[in-house]
Amino acid sequence: MEYAFEGAVIEWRGPAPFYYVPMPVEDAEDLKEDAKGLEYWGQVAVTATIGATTFTTALFPKDGTYLLPLKVVVRKAEGIELDDVVGVRMRLGHDV
């Protein structure tokens, strides 16, 4: 299953800052259904593309949606900063 959405980059501050793109809730509802049996500890493995950069990661469930973590290498390659709105293409599983 493939998904495409846009979202604003958010930050979670812990010992180190982490950056995420939240999925729209309506897409998250579909993904939750499509990912049955693929989840582990609530996380869902995905292959995502932002701009020209494709990467693997796992979505984190949060407040009725999922958060797509943005690796440093992805943010640097695409020039992504906090509050930027980015387009995401994503599919279930790791297949890069």
OpenMM code with the backbone's topology and positions (N, CA, C; nanometers):
from openmm import Vec3, app, unit

residues = "MET GLU TYR ALA PHE GLU GLY ALA VAL ILE GLU TRP ARG GLY PRO ALA PRO PHE TYR TYR VAL PRO MET PRO VAL GLU ASP ALA GLU ASP LEU LYS GLU ASP ALA LYS GLY LEU GLU TYR TRP GLY GLN VAL ALA VAL THR ALA THR ILE GLY ALA THR THR PHE THR THR ALA LEU PHE PRO LYS ASP GLY THR TYR LEU LEU PRO LEU LYS VAL VAL VAL ARG LYS ALA GLU GLY ILE GLU LEU ASP ASP VAL VAL GLY VAL ARG MET ARG LEU GLY HIS ASP VAL".split()
positions = [
    Vec3(0.0835, -0.1177, 0.0000),
    Vec3(0.0000, 0.0000, 0.0000),
    Vec3(0.0880, 0.1240, 0.0000),
    Vec3(0.0514, 0.2225, -0.0782),
    Vec3(0.1273, 0.3474, -0.0841),
    Vec3(0.0425, 0.4628, -0.0320),
    Vec3(0.1115, 0.5593, 0.0240),
    Vec3(0.0489, 0.6788, 0.0803),
    Vec3(0.1256, 0.8008, 0.0322),
    Vec3(0.0555, 0.9120, 0.0160),
    Vec3(0.1190, 1.0400, -0.0169),
    Vec3(0.0478, 1.1474, 0.0650),
    Vec3(0.1266, 1.2323, 0.1297),
    Vec3(0.0686, 1.3384, 0.2115),
    Vec3(0.1703, 1.4500, 0.2305),
    Vec3(0.1222, 1.5639, 0.2778),
    Vec3(0.2077, 1.6760, 0.3154),
    Vec3(0.1887, 1.7025, 0.4635),
    Vec3(0.2961, 1.7472, 0.5276),
    Vec3(0.2867, 1.7797, 0.6692),
    Vec3(0.3972, 1.8744, 0.7104),
    Vec3(0.3732, 1.9468, 0.8190),
    Vec3(0.4726, 2.0394, 0.8737),
    Vec3(0.5643, 1.9640, 0.9698),
    Vec3(0.6925, 1.9904, 0.9603),
    Vec3(0.7925, 1.9261, 1.0452),
    Vec3(0.7777, 1.9773, 1.1885),
    Vec3(0.7708, 1.8819, 1.2827),
    Vec3(0.7630, 1.9161, 1.4248),
    Vec3(0.8878, 1.8634, 1.4950),
    Vec3(0.9101, 1.9132, 1.6164),
    Vec3(1.0283, 1.8731, 1.6936),
    Vec3(0.9857, 1.8176, 1.8285),
    Vec3(1.0513, 1.7120, 1.8700),
    Vec3(1.0375, 1.6614, 2.0061),
    Vec3(1.1736, 1.6756, 2.0715),
    Vec3(1.1769, 1.7454, 2.1836),
    Vec3(1.3048, 1.7684, 2.2505),
    Vec3(1.3213, 1.6717, 2.3657),
    Vec3(1.4205, 1.5904, 2.3527),
    Vec3(1.4611, 1.5001, 2.4600),
    Vec3(1.6077, 1.5300, 2.4858),
    Vec3(1.6838, 1.4282, 2.5199),
    Vec3(1.8281, 1.4490, 2.5340),
    Vec3(1.8884, 1.5043, 2.4036),
    Vec3(1.8303, 1.4635, 2.2914),
    Vec3(1.8677, 1.5186, 2.1604),
    Vec3(1.7368, 1.5492, 2.0884),
    Vec3(1.7356, 1.6501, 2.0029),
    Vec3(1.6102, 1.6800, 1.9320),
    Vec3(1.5805, 1.5745, 1.8251),
    Vec3(1.4546, 1.5432, 1.8094),
    Vec3(1.4091, 1.4538, 1.7048),
    Vec3(1.3045, 1.5282, 1.6236),
    Vec3(1.3043, 1.5058, 1.4929),
    Vec3(1.2123, 1.5737, 1.4025),
    Vec3(1.1219, 1.4708, 1.3362),
    Vec3(0.9954, 1.5088, 1.3206),
    Vec3(0.8943, 1.4194, 1.2656),
    Vec3(0.8019, 1.4954, 1.1710),
    Vec3(0.7369, 1.4184, 1.0822),
    Vec3(0.6250, 1.4696, 1.0030),
    Vec3(0.5031, 1.3870, 1.0433),
    Vec3(0.4007, 1.4499, 1.1026),
    Vec3(0.2795, 1.3754, 1.1386),
    Vec3(0.1971, 1.3425, 1.0142),
    Vec3(0.1429, 1.2218, 1.0111),
    Vec3(0.0497, 1.1835, 0.9048),
    Vec3(-0.0846, 1.2484, 0.9320),
    Vec3(-0.1587, 1.2850, 0.8281),
    Vec3(-0.2969, 1.3279, 0.8506),
    Vec3(-0.3753, 1.2129, 0.9155),
    Vec3(-0.4642, 1.2458, 1.0064),
    Vec3(-0.5384, 1.1444, 1.0823),
    Vec3(-0.6135, 1.0491, 0.9893),
    Vec3(-0.6754, 1.1015, 0.8829),
    Vec3(-0.7521, 1.0141, 0.7936),
    Vec3(-0.6620, 0.9115, 0.7247),
    Vec3(-0.5392, 0.9493, 0.6882),
    Vec3(-0.4442, 0.8539, 0.6302),
    Vec3(-0.3983, 0.7533, 0.7352),
    Vec3(-0.3799, 0.7997, 0.8581),
    Vec3(-0.3351, 0.7117, 0.9662),
    Vec3(-0.4382, 0.6028, 0.9948),
    Vec3(-0.5663, 0.6372, 0.9839),
    Vec3(-0.6710, 0.5375, 1.0057),
    Vec3(-0.6621, 0.4272, 0.9007),
    Vec3(-0.6401, 0.4656, 0.7743),
    Vec3(-0.6237, 0.3669, 0.6672),
    Vec3(-0.4978, 0.2836, 0.6898),
    Vec3(-0.3887, 0.3500, 0.7261),
    Vec3(-0.2624, 0.2801, 0.7469),
    Vec3(-0.2744, 0.1784, 0.8602),
    Vec3(-0.3403, 0.2158, 0.9674),
    Vec3(-0.3556, 0.1237, 1.0807),
    Vec3(-0.4240, -0.0044, 1.0357),
    Vec3(-0.5247, 0.0090, 0.9512),
    Vec3(-0.5951, -0.1081, 0.8989),
    Vec3(-0.5042, -0.1878, 0.8048),
    Vec3(-0.4344, -0.1192, 0.7147),
    Vec3(-0.3478, -0.1858, 0.6172),
    Vec3(-0.2270, -0.2531, 0.6822),
    Vec3(-0.1835, -0.2015, 0.7965),
    Vec3(-0.0608, -0.2504, 0.8609),
    Vec3(-0.0861, -0.3612, 0.9630),
    Vec3(-0.2086, -0.4071, 0.9746),
    Vec3(-0.2361, -0.5146, 1.0711),
    Vec3(-0.1449, -0.6330, 1.0417),
    Vec3(-0.0785, -0.6809, 1.1460),
    Vec3(0.0145, -0.7920, 1.1306),
    Vec3(0.1558, -0.7486, 1.0965),
    Vec3(0.1745, -0.6214, 1.0611),
    Vec3(0.3074, -0.5690, 1.0282),
    Vec3(0.3637, -0.4834, 1.1405),
    Vec3(0.2809, -0.4536, 1.2398),
    Vec3(0.3234, -0.3668, 1.3500),
    Vec3(0.4090, -0.4450, 1.4489),
    Vec3(0.5022, -0.3758, 1.5098),
    Vec3(0.5760, -0.4316, 1.6222),
    Vec3(0.5871, -0.3222, 1.7269),
    Vec3(0.5369, -0.3508, 1.8475),
    Vec3(0.5303, -0.2537, 1.9571),
    Vec3(0.4631, -0.1241, 1.9135),
    Vec3(0.3656, -0.1351, 1.8234),
    Vec3(0.2926, -0.0184, 1.7763),
    Vec3(0.3576, 0.0539, 1.6605),
    Vec3(0.4826, 0.0204, 1.6301),
    Vec3(0.5538, 0.0856, 1.5205),
    Vec3(0.5272, 0.0114, 1.3901),
    Vec3(0.5376, 0.0852, 1.2789),
    Vec3(0.5143, 0.0277, 1.1470),
    Vec3(0.6342, 0.0603, 1.0584),
    Vec3(0.6990, -0.0438, 1.0053),
    Vec3(0.8130, -0.0246, 0.9155),
    Vec3(0.7648, 0.0315, 0.7815),
    Vec3(0.8343, 0.1355, 0.7328),
    Vec3(0.7992, 0.1974, 0.6051),
    Vec3(0.9245, 0.2346, 0.5268),
    Vec3(0.9056, 0.2499, 0.3972),
    Vec3(1.0044, 0.3107, 0.3092),
    Vec3(0.9425, 0.4419, 0.2635),
    Vec3(1.0105, 0.5519, 0.2905),
    Vec3(0.9555, 0.6850, 0.2611),
    Vec3(1.0464, 0.7598, 0.1647),
    Vec3(0.9872, 0.8497, 0.0885),
    Vec3(1.0619, 0.9369, -0.0017),
    Vec3(1.0170, 1.0800, 0.0214),
    Vec3(1.1152, 1.1671, 0.0405),
    Vec3(1.0929, 1.3114, 0.0482),
    Vec3(1.1882, 1.3728, -0.0522),
    Vec3(1.1333, 1.4454, -0.1491),
    Vec3(1.2180, 1.5001, -0.2551),
    Vec3(1.2844, 1.3861, -0.3305),
    Vec3(1.4181, 1.3898, -0.3401),
    Vec3(1.4940, 1.2863, -0.4102),
    Vec3(1.5518, 1.1826, -0.3145),
    Vec3(1.5165, 1.1898, -0.1874),
    Vec3(1.5761, 1.1027, -0.0860),
    Vec3(1.4777, 0.9953, -0.0413),
    Vec3(1.5180, 0.8695, -0.0575),
    Vec3(1.4389, 0.7557, -0.0122),
    Vec3(1.5099, 0.6927, 0.1065),
    Vec3(1.4330, 0.6584, 0.2098),
    Vec3(1.4925, 0.6042, 0.3319),
    Vec3(1.3948, 0.5096, 0.4007),
    Vec3(1.4479, 0.4250, 0.4878),
    Vec3(1.3646, 0.3352, 0.5666),
    Vec3(1.3600, 0.3849, 0.7100),
    Vec3(1.2475, 0.3602, 0.7743),
    Vec3(1.2296, 0.4001, 0.9139),
    Vec3(1.1076, 0.3265, 0.9681),
    Vec3(1.0649, 0.3630, 1.0859),
    Vec3(0.9428, 0.3068, 1.1443),
    Vec3(0.8578, 0.4207, 1.1983),
    Vec3(0.7298, 0.4179, 1.1660),
    Vec3(0.6355, 0.5178, 1.2158),
    Vec3(0.6065, 0.4918, 1.3630),
    Vec3(0.5899, 0.5998, 1.4391),
    Vec3(0.5534, 0.5916, 1.5797),
    Vec3(0.4082, 0.6345, 1.5959),
    Vec3(0.3253, 0.5565, 1.6660),
    Vec3(0.1882, 0.6006, 1.6914),
    Vec3(0.1867, 0.7131, 1.7943),
    Vec3(0.1027, 0.8147, 1.7706),
    Vec3(0.0935, 0.9276, 1.8640),
    Vec3(-0.0389, 0.9993, 1.8428),
    Vec3(-0.1200, 1.0073, 1.9453),
    Vec3(-0.2438, 1.0861, 1.9451),
    Vec3(-0.3342, 1.0586, 1.8250),
    Vec3(-0.3555, 0.9317, 1.7919),
    Vec3(-0.4471, 0.8959, 1.6845),
    Vec3(-0.3892, 0.9050, 1.5454),
    Vec3(-0.2601, 0.9301, 1.5345),
    Vec3(-0.1948, 0.9331, 1.4046),
    Vec3(-0.0597, 0.8636, 1.4179),
    Vec3(0.0238, 0.8784, 1.3159),
    Vec3(0.1602, 0.8258, 1.3200),
    Vec3(0.2568, 0.9394, 1.2906),
    Vec3(0.3748, 0.9307, 1.3504),
    Vec3(0.4816, 1.0272, 1.3253),
    Vec3(0.5896, 0.9605, 1.2421),
    Vec3(0.6283, 1.0274, 1.1328),
    Vec3(0.7373, 0.9803, 1.0474),
    Vec3(0.8663, 1.0467, 1.0940),
    Vec3(0.9606, 0.9696, 1.1512),
    Vec3(1.0870, 1.0290, 1.1955),
    Vec3(1.1710, 1.0736, 1.0756),
    Vec3(1.2337, 1.1894, 1.0885),
    Vec3(1.3216, 1.2410, 0.9835),
    Vec3(1.4665, 1.2284, 1.0291),
    Vec3(1.5400, 1.1409, 0.9631),
    Vec3(1.6813, 1.1220, 0.9950),
    Vec3(1.7596, 1.2474, 0.9577),
    Vec3(1.8698, 1.2696, 1.0275),
    Vec3(1.9556, 1.3855, 1.0001),
    Vec3(1.9991, 1.3860, 0.8541),
    Vec3(2.0384, 1.2710, 0.8021),
    Vec3(2.0857, 1.2634, 0.6635),
    Vec3(1.9760, 1.3064, 0.5653),
    Vec3(1.8518, 1.2748, 0.5954),
    Vec3(1.7392, 1.3146, 0.5097),
    Vec3(1.7182, 1.4652, 0.5187),
    Vec3(1.7172, 1.5180, 0.6408),
    Vec3(1.6968, 1.6626, 0.6584),
    Vec3(1.8066, 1.7418, 0.5885),
    Vec3(1.9305, 1.6974, 0.6003),
    Vec3(2.0413, 1.7693, 0.5357),
    Vec3(2.0329, 1.7598, 0.3841),
    Vec3(2.0052, 1.6412, 0.3330),
    Vec3(1.9987, 1.6218, 0.1875),
    Vec3(1.8893, 1.7057, 0.1234),
    Vec3(1.7781, 1.7231, 0.1943),
    Vec3(1.6633, 1.7949, 0.1388),
    Vec3(1.6505, 1.9375, 0.1924),
    Vec3(1.7421, 1.9805, 0.2796),
    Vec3(1.7368, 2.1162, 0.3345),
    Vec3(1.6134, 2.1400, 0.4203),
    Vec3(1.5717, 2.0402, 0.4960),
    Vec3(1.4488, 2.0480, 0.5753),
    Vec3(1.4771, 2.1087, 0.7122),
    Vec3(1.3927, 2.2045, 0.7506),
    Vec3(1.4032, 2.2717, 0.8807),
    Vec3(1.2708, 2.2572, 0.9563),
    Vec3(1.2735, 2.2879, 1.0840),
    Vec3(1.1544, 2.2875, 1.1678),
    Vec3(1.0456, 2.3750, 1.1051),
    Vec3(0.9233, 2.3293, 1.1053),
    Vec3(0.8040, 2.3972, 1.0530),
    Vec3(0.7929, 2.3955, 0.9010),
    Vec3(0.8934, 2.3449, 0.8285),
    Vec3(0.8799, 2.3308, 0.6833),
    Vec3(0.7657, 2.2342, 0.6538),
    Vec3(0.6936, 2.2585, 0.5456),
    Vec3(0.5920, 2.1650, 0.4986),
    Vec3(0.6565, 2.0810, 0.3893),
    Vec3(0.6541, 1.9493, 0.4087),
    Vec3(0.7191, 1.8596, 0.3135),
    Vec3(0.6183, 1.7607, 0.2575),
    Vec3(0.6425, 1.7194, 0.1344),
    Vec3(0.5630, 1.6155, 0.0708),
    Vec3(0.6283, 1.4806, 0.0954),
    Vec3(0.5475, 1.3836, 0.1350),
    Vec3(0.5973, 1.2503, 0.1675),
    Vec3(0.5269, 1.1475, 0.0805),
    Vec3(0.6050, 1.0578, 0.0225),
    Vec3(0.5508, 0.9373, -0.0410),
    Vec3(0.6010, 0.8212, 0.0435),
    Vec3(0.5157, 0.7253, 0.0698),
    Vec3(0.5527, 0.6225, 0.1653),
    Vec3(0.4817, 0.4917, 0.1322),
    Vec3(0.5512, 0.3802, 0.1569),
    Vec3(0.4897, 0.2485, 0.1413),
    Vec3(0.5280, 0.1605, 0.2602),
    Vec3(0.4453, 0.0636, 0.2882),
    Vec3(0.4695, -0.0261, 0.4005),
    Vec3(0.5888, -0.1161, 0.3724),
    Vec3(0.6700, -0.1412, 0.4747),
    Vec3(0.7843, -0.2314, 0.4647),
    Vec3(0.9126, -0.1603, 0.4281),
    Vec3(1.0229, -0.2333, 0.4464),
    Vec3(1.1563, -0.1821, 0.4116),
    Vec3(1.2002, -0.2497, 0.2830),
    Vec3(1.2081, -0.1754, 0.1750),
    Vec3(1.2475, -0.2368, 0.0478),
    Vec3(1.3414, -0.1493, -0.0339),
    Vec3(1.4249, -0.0704, 0.0330),
    Vec3(1.5202, 0.0150, -0.0398),
    Vec3(1.6355, -0.0698, -0.0844),
] * unit.nanometer
topology = app.Topology()
chain = topology.addChain("A")
for resn in residues:
    res = topology.addResidue(resn, chain)
    for name in ("N", "CA", "C"):
        topology.addAtom(name, app.Element.getBySymbol(name[0]), res)
